[in-house]
């Protein structure tokens, strides 16, 4: 089960349409379009990654405070919609 996290909103549980891994089209949908960046690892004991728009800061997308806290990197912050999922859920 993955989490779709939009700035200022509660995380929403989502699943890949094929039941196994998110396609590139799905990743675009959950991350404000492309290009896609996979940031790993993210906090926690599981193989979780944070999928986001690589150009989010250039596009001045809003800060995603929940995802930034989950990312747990004091020198960086996350912007825009992100998908937090297991690494095997990304094709």
PyMOL commands that set and color helices and strands:
alter all, ss='L'
color gray80, all
select helices_A, chain A and resi 24-30+65-71+87-89
alter helices_A, ss='H'
color red, helices_A
select strands_A, chain A and resi 2-5+12-14+36-39+48-53+82-86
alter strands_A, ss='S'
color yellow, strands_A
deselect
rebuild
show_as cartoon
